[in-house]
Amino acid sequence: MIDIGVLNILFDPKFLATASAAILVFATIVTFGLPFLERNTLGTRMKAVSDRREELRAKHHAALAGKRSSLRAEPVNFMKKTVDRLKLSNLMESPDTRAKLERAGLRGQAPLVAFLFFRFVMPFIVFAAALFYLFVMTNFAWTAWTKAFAAVGMALFGYYLPDLYVSNLIQKRQESIMHAFPDALDLLLICVESGMSIEAAFTRVSTEIGQQSVELAEEFALTTAELSYLPERRQAFENLARRCGHAGVKAVSAALNQAEKYGTPLGQALRVTAQENREMRMQEAERKAAALPAKLTVPMIVFFLPCLFVVILGPAIIRVMHTLH
């Protein structure tokens, strides 16, 4: 158990003020230092897409030769051995696991193995941490069984921690993609109407849009590779919609498939979908702006109104106190 003197030190006003100042100084240093530590990940993402292109090329030639092959090596390491030995893929892999990882930008076998490994390991880690915190670090007036059941509940929460992490990656990736997607469609429309093929247009737009959204540039480059080596072009557009997981991208994919199937003008389809996606982005911005007053209500009540009352009523209270004395 923690000694009472340690608790007194932790809740001492001087100690809290010093710790708060140290945290604020650290946050300030991190805020000003992060821009200098940022790296340009476009080259790394494009290299990964190039590897995917080589994999598709290898599968294409292997199919023509009557055999299967792949240039992507299987992840042979401790995680892979653990997953194979315990057969975690049969126990913990849900039908949409691979689709979720693809929407998060994690492709291949290695991310899947790491996801299954951490889904298996995290409950034990969280359970041990909860037991240490409840039985050693704190002095709650709980029985041992209550603490044990609380630790089991935290272990169940630890099982879903990898899913929360992947969902967070998916949300950030979709926000980055949809922020730049209407502009990318405008560039794609210009390229198509200038006489470029859809593959050349995707390649050109992927290089131009990379400064605004690395994720969208990666998806366009991967779509170009799939258009070159997949047996059906429809499948490449459907894969783009599945990886992005957004209604606007799905609408563009359906329009491209319709143009490929029925021979309708591709420029007109892109112009209509670009306008729709731009309106969707504006509606999303208006929705966030409309929700802002409701979100600011509690912070204003907690932080702004007490200061306002002190400023308004403080002089009057001081004058009344002087008068009474």
N, C-alpha and C positions, 0 to 999 in steps of 0.2 A: 504494500500500500504506500501511497505517496505521503510523505510527512506533512504535517500542518504548516511547518515553516516554509516549505516549498510552495504551498498554495498561497500563503501570505505574500511571498515574493512575486508570484505570478499575477496576483491581483493588486499589487501595489500601484498606486497612480503614477509614480515616477517611472516605474518599470514599464507600465503600459504606454506612457508617453514616449519613452525612449524607443520601445519596440515599434510603435507606430511611425515615429520619425525615420527609423531605419528602413521599415518597409516602404515608406513613401520615397526615400532616397533611392532605394534599389529599383522601385518601379520607374522612377524618372530616368535612371541610367539605362534600364532595359528599353524604355520607350525611345530614347534618343539613339541607342546603340543598335537596335534591330534593323533599321534601314541600311546600316553599313554592313550588316552580316547577311543580308538577303542575297541569295544566289539566283542566277538565271537558270531556271529548270527547263527551259524550252529545249535546249540541246539534249538533255537527258531523256525527256519525253519523246523527242523525235527519234532518238536511238532505240528506245523501246518499241516504237512503231515500226522502225526499220527491221528489228528482230522479228516482229510479227509478220511483216511482209515476207521475210525469208522463210518463215515457218509455213505461210500459205503457199509460197512457191514450191517448197519441198513437198508438201502434201499433194499439190497439183501434179508435179512430176511423178510422185510415187503412185498416184492413182492411175496415171497413164501407163506406168510400167507394171501395174498389177500388184503392187505391194504398198505397205504403209510405212511411213517414216516421219520423223519430226526432228527439227534442229533444236528444240527446247529441251534441255536436260531435266530429268526428274530431280527434285530436291532430295539428295541423299544426305541426311544429317540426323541429329538427335530427334528433332521433331518428326521427321518422316518415319524413322524407326518406331517411335512411340505410337504414332497414328496407325501404322501398319500392324504393329504387334497387338494392340488393343482393338483393332478394327473400328476405330472411331468414325470412319466415314459411313459405316452402316448404322451406327448408333446416333450420331449427332448431326449428320448432314441432312438438312431439310431440302425439299425440292427446289426452293428458290435461293439456295445459298450461293450458287455460282452466279446467278443473275444479280444478286445484291452486291457481290464482290466486283462484278464487271461495272455496275453502276457507280461504284466507289473508285473506279480506276485501277482495281487490283485484278490483273488478268494472269492466267497461267495456273500451274499446279502448286507452286510455292506459296502464294497467298492463301490458297485453300487449306493447305497443310498447316500453316501457321494459325489460321483462324480456328480450325478444329482442335489444334493443340492447346491454344489459350482458352477455348471454351471448356476443355476438360480440366485444365490446371487452375483457372481462376477461382472456382468455388473452394478448392482446398486452401489457396493462398488467402482469400478473404475470410474463410472460416478460422484459420490460424491467427490472422491479424485481429479478428473480432474477439477471439478468446483471450489473446494477450491484452487487448484494451479493456475488456470487461473485468477480467480477474486480477490484472496487475496494475494497470494504469489508473483505474477509477475506483471509487469507493461507493458504488450505488448500493442502496439497501434492497437488493434483489437476492432471491435465493439462487443456489447454484443451478437448479433446473431452469429457472427463468433466464439466466444468463446463457445457458447452453442452447435453449430454444431461440434466443435472440441471435446467437452466433449461427445457428442453422438457417435462420431467415436471411442473414447477411450472405451466407454461402449461396443460397438460391438467387440472391441479387447478383452475386459474382458470376453466375452462369450467363447472365444476360449482358454483362459488361462488354464482351466483344461485339455483340449486336448493337449496343449503343454507340460504340466507337465507329463501326461501319456505317451506321445510320447518320452519324455526324459528318463523316466523310462524304456520304452521298448528298446530304443537304448542301454542304459547301460547294461541292462540285457542280450540282445543278444550278445553284445561284450564280456561279462563275460562268457557266455555259449560257444560261438564259440572259445574262447581262449583255453578252456580246453577240447572241444569236441573231437578232434582227439586223445588226450591222453586217454580220457575215452573210446573211441572205441577200442584202443589197449588193455586196461585192460579188456574190455568186451570180446574181441576176446580170450585173454588168459584164461579167466574164462570158456568160452564156450568150447574151445578145450580141457580143462582139465576135462570135463565131467559134468560141472554144468548145471542146467536148466537155461533158460533165466530169470526166476524170481529170482533165487538165484544169478545169475550173476549181474543183475541190483542192487540187494540189496548190494552185495559186492562192486561194483564199486561206489555206492552212498556214502558209508562210506569212501572209499579211496580218492575220488575226491573232498570231501568237503573242504579240505585244500586249493585247487586251485580255486574252484568255488563253492560257497555255492548254487547259483541258479541252477547249473546243478545237484548237489547232490539232491536238493529238487525235481527237475523234474524227476530224475531217481527213487527216492523213491515213488513219486506219481504214476509213471508208474507201479511200482511193486504192489502197492495197487490196481490199476485198472485192472491189469492182473489177480488178485486174485478174484475180485468180479464183474467185468463187464461180461455180457453174451457172448460177442465176444472179442477175443484177438485183432482182427483187430482194433476194436474201441479204445483200449488202445494205440496202436501205432499211430493211426491217431490223438488222443488227444495230444500226445507228440509233434507231428509235428505242430499241430495248436497252442499249447501254446508257443513253441519256435519261430515259425514264420520265420524260416531260411531255405534256399534251401538245405543246407547240412543235416539238421535234417530230412527234408522231404524225401530226397533220402534214408537215413537210414531207415526211417519208411516204405517206399515202399519196400525196400529190405527185411526187416523183415516180412512184410505181404506176400511177394512172397514166402519166405522160409516157412512160416507157411502154405500157401495154396497149394503149389506144392511139398513140401518136399525136396526142394533143400538144399544143405549143408549150414548151418547157418554160419559156420566159414569162408567159402569162400566169402559169401556176406559181412560179417563184414570186412574182410581184404580189399576187393575192396573199400568199402565205406570209410574206415579209410584212405586209401591212397588218395582218392578223396578229403576228407575234409582237409587232411594235405596240399595238393596242393592248395586248395582254401584259406587256411590260409596264405600260402606263397605268393600267388598272391595278396591277400589283403595287405600284408606287402610291397610287391614290388610296388603296386599302390600308397600307402601312401608315400613311399620313392621317387617315381618319381614325385609326386606332391609337394614335399618339396621345390625344387628350385624356383618354381613359387610363392609359399607362402612367401618365404623369400625375394623376390625381393623388395617389398614395405618397409618392415622394414629396409633392408640394405640401401635403398635410403634415408629414413627419418633419421635414427639414425647413420649409419656407415659412409656414404660418407661425411656429413658435418664435422664430426670429422677428417676424413682423409684429407679433404681440409684445415682445420685449421692447422693440424700438418705440411702439406707440404708447404702451402702458407704463414703461419704465420711468420716464420723467414724472408722470402723474403719481405713481406709487412712492417715488422718492420724496415728492413734495408733501404728500399726505403723511408720510412717516415723520418728516421734519415738523409738520404742524402738530402732530399728536405729541411729540416729545417737547 
